[in-house]
Amino acid sequence: MEVSNTNTAWKIAAFYHFTEFKDHEVWADRLVEHGLSVGLRGTIILADEGINSTCSGSAEAIDQTLALIQSDERFKKMEVKYSYADFCPFPKFKVKKKAEIVTFRQAGADPLDSVGEYLEPEDWNALISDPEVITIDTRNDYEVKVGQFKGAINPKTDDFTSFAEFVDSQLAEHKEKKIAMYCTGGIRCERSTAYLKKKGFKSVYHLKGGILKYLESIAKTESLWEGDCFVFDYRVAVNHDLKPALWKIDPETNLPERMSPEEVDTIGERRRSGAIFKKPYTF
């Protein structure tokens, strides 16, 4: 049983793009003004190296936002992944200026210099089914527990900045092996495969568009994905159809846990009414 999704009033766009973006502070002001004018919700992160965002709004608001960003030649080829919900998954709209569009804190791990080989979702199953390939989930431990690819290694990290330590301590002896990596939307693999290439790994691959693109592209009957996909918003997780799944955040541990059957209707109504944005947060 899934949360009702007959009314998909909220369109959700997830996108990122690495490019030289020295004028991102000018764009920050422009995006704040635009986002507030169209009723956008979510977060847009800007840095000298590019843009990263998941945001939501009406179909018109999302389309206008992407049209604005992609009017800049640097972002014309930026890939966007869409999903829908019958409630707003973000409490507010924010534009953040940061040193990195995905925090890793490892010098030289620059996707603009070198990254692993992109694998389309249609080619992913064959690669990770090869017993000689090491498949690694680059996400955090609490994300992996919601769902993962069959046979993937969980580095059991608490945050992405810890992933480099896992590589240095657990993977260093496998530089000649084929390494397949994946994450939610692709951005963490851009950074992590760049790090592996810097460290001398020979054959590094990553899932283009991440889990979200795979779920969009591959039929359930052919899928090697097990479980649901954690997302960093009030949906908590999405299922194979990219609809909100039956997960909530435990207000005491701040970790994802499954809803009980008795909670489904109540939590669904709280989400649709916006009550989830009021403290204390009870999903």
C-alpha positions as CSV (number, residue, x, y, z in Angstrom):
1,M,0.0,0.0,0.0
2,E,1.4,3.4,-1.0
3,V,0.5,6.9,0.1
4,S,-2.2,8.3,-2.1
5,N,-0.8,10.1,-5.1
6,T,-3.8,10.8,-7.2
7,N,-3.2,14.6,-6.9
8,T,0.3,15.3,-8.1
9,A,0.1,19.0,-7.5
10,W,3.8,19.2,-6.5
11,K,6.4,18.7,-9.3
12,I,9.9,17.9,-7.9
13,A,13.1,18.4,-9.9
14,A,16.5,17.0,-8.9
15,F,19.5,18.3,-10.9
16,Y,23.1,19.2,-10.7
17,H,25.9,20.2,-13.1
18,F,29.6,20.7,-12.7
19,T,30.9,23.7,-14.6
20,E,33.0,26.8,-14.0
21,F,30.6,29.1,-12.3
22,K,32.6,32.1,-11.0
23,D,29.6,34.4,-11.2
24,H,27.4,32.2,-9.0
25,E,26.9,35.0,-6.5
26,V,25.1,37.1,-9.1
27,W,23.0,34.0,-10.0
28,A,22.2,33.5,-6.3
29,D,20.4,36.9,-6.1
30,R,18.6,36.2,-9.4
31,L,17.4,32.8,-8.2
32,V,16.2,34.1,-4.8
33,E,14.1,36.7,-6.6
34,H,12.8,34.2,-9.1
35,G,12.1,31.4,-6.6
36,L,10.1,33.7,-4.3
37,S,8.1,35.1,-7.2
38,V,7.0,31.6,-8.4
39,G,6.5,30.0,-5.0
40,L,9.4,27.6,-5.3
41,R,10.3,25.3,-2.3
42,G,13.5,23.4,-1.7
43,T,17.2,24.2,-1.8
44,I,19.6,25.4,-4.6
45,I,23.3,25.1,-3.8
46,L,25.7,27.2,-5.8
47,A,29.5,27.2,-5.9
48,D,32.4,28.1,-8.2
49,E,32.1,24.5,-9.5
50,G,28.4,24.5,-10.4
51,I,24.9,24.0,-9.2
52,N,23.1,21.3,-7.2
53,S,19.4,21.3,-6.2
54,T,16.2,19.5,-5.4
55,C,13.3,21.8,-5.5
56,S,9.5,21.6,-5.8
57,G,6.6,23.7,-6.9
58,S,3.8,23.8,-9.4
59,A,4.6,22.4,-12.8
60,E,4.8,26.0,-14.1
61,A,7.1,27.1,-11.4
62,I,9.5,24.2,-12.0
63,D,9.4,24.6,-15.7
64,Q,10.1,28.4,-15.4
65,T,13.0,27.7,-13.0
66,L,14.7,25.2,-15.3
67,A,14.1,27.5,-18.3
68,L,15.9,30.3,-16.4
69,I,18.9,28.2,-15.4
70,Q,19.2,26.5,-18.8
71,S,19.1,29.8,-20.5
72,D,22.7,30.0,-19.5
73,E,24.8,28.1,-22.1
74,R,26.8,26.3,-19.3
75,F,23.6,24.5,-18.1
76,K,21.9,23.7,-21.4
77,K,22.9,20.1,-21.2
78,M,22.1,19.7,-17.5
79,E,20.1,16.5,-16.9
80,V,17.0,16.8,-14.7
81,K,15.1,14.0,-12.9
82,Y,11.4,14.6,-12.1
83,S,9.0,13.1,-9.7
84,Y,5.6,14.1,-8.1
85,A,3.9,14.2,-4.8
86,D,0.5,15.2,-3.4
87,F,2.1,17.3,-0.7
88,C,4.9,19.8,-0.5
89,P,8.2,18.0,0.4
90,F,10.0,21.1,1.6
91,P,9.2,23.7,4.2
92,K,10.8,26.7,2.6
93,F,13.0,27.9,-0.3
94,K,16.7,28.5,0.2
95,V,19.6,29.5,-2.1
96,K,23.0,28.6,-0.5
97,K,26.5,29.7,-1.6
98,K,29.1,27.1,-0.6
99,A,32.7,26.0,-1.3
100,E,31.4,22.7,-2.9
101,I,28.1,21.8,-4.4
102,V,28.5,18.4,-2.6
103,T,30.7,18.5,0.4
104,F,33.7,16.1,0.3
105,R,36.6,18.1,1.5
106,Q,39.3,16.2,-0.5
107,A,41.7,18.3,-2.6
108,G,42.0,17.1,-6.2
109,A,38.7,15.2,-6.3
110,D,37.5,17.4,-9.1
111,P,34.9,16.1,-11.6
112,L,35.9,18.8,-14.0
113,D,39.3,17.1,-14.3
114,S,38.5,13.4,-14.3
115,V,35.6,11.1,-13.4
116,G,34.7,7.4,-13.8
117,E,33.0,6.0,-16.9
118,Y,29.3,6.7,-17.0
119,L,27.0,3.7,-17.3
120,E,23.4,4.1,-18.6
121,P,20.7,2.5,-16.5
122,E,20.2,0.0,-19.3
123,D,23.8,-1.2,-19.0
124,W,24.0,-1.2,-15.2
125,N,22.6,-4.7,-14.5
126,A,25.1,-6.5,-16.6
127,L,28.0,-4.7,-15.0
128,I,27.0,-5.3,-11.3
129,S,26.0,-8.9,-12.1
130,D,29.6,-9.6,-13.0
131,P,31.1,-11.5,-9.9
132,E,34.5,-9.8,-10.6
133,V,33.0,-6.3,-10.2
134,I,33.0,-4.6,-6.8
135,T,29.8,-2.6,-6.4
136,I,29.8,0.2,-3.8
137,D,27.0,2.3,-2.5
138,T,28.4,5.8,-1.9
139,R,25.5,6.9,0.3
140,N,25.2,7.1,4.1
141,D,24.4,4.0,6.2
142,Y,20.9,5.2,7.1
143,E,20.1,5.6,3.4
144,V,21.4,2.1,2.5
145,K,19.1,0.6,5.1
146,V,16.1,1.9,3.2
147,G,17.2,0.2,0.0
148,Q,20.2,-0.7,-2.2
149,F,21.3,-2.7,-5.2
150,K,21.6,-6.4,-4.8
151,G,25.0,-7.4,-3.6
152,A,26.4,-3.8,-3.1
153,I,28.9,-3.0,-0.4
154,N,27.7,-0.6,2.3
155,P,30.7,1.5,3.5
156,K,28.6,2.3,6.6
157,T,29.5,6.0,6.6
158,D,27.6,8.7,8.6
159,D,28.3,11.4,6.0
160,F,29.9,11.7,2.6
161,T,33.0,13.3,3.9
162,S,33.8,9.9,5.5
163,F,33.8,8.1,2.2
164,A,37.4,8.9,1.4
165,E,38.5,7.1,4.6
166,F,36.6,4.0,3.5
167,V,38.4,4.1,0.1
168,D,41.8,4.5,1.6
169,S,41.3,1.8,4.3
170,Q,39.2,-0.8,2.5
171,L,39.7,-0.4,-1.3
172,A,43.4,0.5,-1.7
173,E,44.3,-3.2,-2.5
174,H,41.7,-3.4,-5.3
175,K,43.0,-0.8,-7.7
176,E,43.1,-3.3,-10.6
177,K,39.5,-4.4,-10.1
178,K,36.5,-3.0,-11.8
179,I,34.7,-0.7,-9.3
180,A,31.0,0.2,-9.9
181,M,29.6,3.0,-7.8
182,Y,26.2,4.6,-7.4
183,C,24.2,7.2,-5.3
184,T,20.8,8.8,-5.3
185,G,21.1,11.2,-8.3
186,G,24.7,10.9,-9.4
187,I,26.5,13.8,-7.9
188,R,28.2,11.9,-5.1
189,C,29.6,9.5,-7.7
190,E,31.0,12.4,-9.7
191,R,33.0,13.3,-6.7
192,S,33.9,9.8,-5.5
193,T,34.9,8.4,-8.9
194,A,37.1,11.5,-9.3
195,Y,38.7,10.6,-6.0
196,L,39.3,7.0,-7.0
197,K,40.9,8.1,-10.3
198,K,43.2,10.4,-8.4
199,K,44.2,7.5,-6.2
200,G,45.1,5.4,-9.2
201,F,42.1,3.1,-9.6
202,K,42.1,1.8,-13.2
203,S,38.5,0.9,-14.0
204,V,35.9,3.0,-12.3
205,Y,32.2,3.2,-13.4
206,H,29.2,5.0,-12.1
207,L,25.5,4.9,-12.7
208,K,24.5,7.8,-14.8
209,G,21.6,9.7,-13.2
210,G,21.9,7.6,-10.1
211,I,19.2,5.5,-8.5
212,L,16.4,7.9,-9.4
213,K,17.2,7.6,-13.2
214,Y,17.5,3.8,-12.9
215,L,14.1,3.5,-11.2
216,E,12.6,5.8,-13.9
217,S,14.2,3.8,-16.7
218,I,14.2,0.1,-15.7
219,A,11.0,-2.0,-15.3
220,K,10.4,-3.6,-11.9
221,T,10.6,-7.0,-13.5
222,E,14.1,-6.4,-14.7
223,S,15.3,-4.3,-11.7
224,L,18.1,-5.3,-9.4
225,W,17.1,-2.6,-6.9
226,E,15.9,-3.9,-3.5
227,G,13.7,-1.7,-1.3
228,D,13.0,2.0,-1.5
229,C,15.2,5.0,-2.2
230,F,15.9,7.5,0.6
231,V,15.5,11.2,-0.4
232,F,16.5,14.3,1.6
233,D,13.1,15.8,2.0
234,Y,9.7,15.2,3.7
235,R,8.9,12.3,1.4
236,V,11.7,10.4,3.2
237,A,11.8,7.8,0.5
238,V,10.3,7.0,-2.9
239,N,9.4,3.6,-4.3
240,H,10.2,2.1,-7.7
241,D,7.5,4.2,-9.3
242,L,9.2,7.3,-7.8
243,K,6.1,7.9,-5.6
244,P,6.4,8.6,-1.8
245,A,7.0,5.4,0.0
246,L,5.8,4.3,3.5
247,W,8.7,5.7,5.5
248,K,8.9,8.4,8.2
249,I,11.6,10.0,10.2
250,D,11.8,9.0,13.9
251,P,11.7,12.4,15.8
252,E,14.0,11.0,18.5
253,T,16.7,9.4,16.4
254,N,16.2,11.5,13.2
255,L,16.6,8.3,11.3
256,P,14.2,6.7,8.7
257,E,11.9,4.0,9.8
258,R,8.9,2.3,8.2
259,M,5.4,3.5,9.0
260,S,3.1,1.2,10.8
261,P,-0.2,0.5,9.0
262,E,-2.0,2.6,11.7
263,E,0.2,5.6,10.9
264,V,-0.2,5.7,7.1
265,D,-3.4,7.8,6.9
266,T,-2.5,10.1,9.7
267,I,1.0,10.9,8.4
268,G,-0.4,11.3,4.9
269,E,-2.9,13.9,6.1
270,R,-0.2,15.7,8.1
271,R,1.9,15.9,5.0
272,R,-0.9,17.2,2.8
273,S,-2.0,19.8,5.4
274,G,1.5,21.1,6.0
275,A,1.4,20.2,9.7
276,I,4.7,18.3,9.4
277,F,6.5,21.7,9.1
278,K,5.4,22.7,12.6
279,K,7.5,21.9,15.6
280,P,7.8,19.4,17.2
281,Y,8.2,17.6,13.9
282,T,6.2,14.3,13.9
283,F,6.0,12.7,10.5
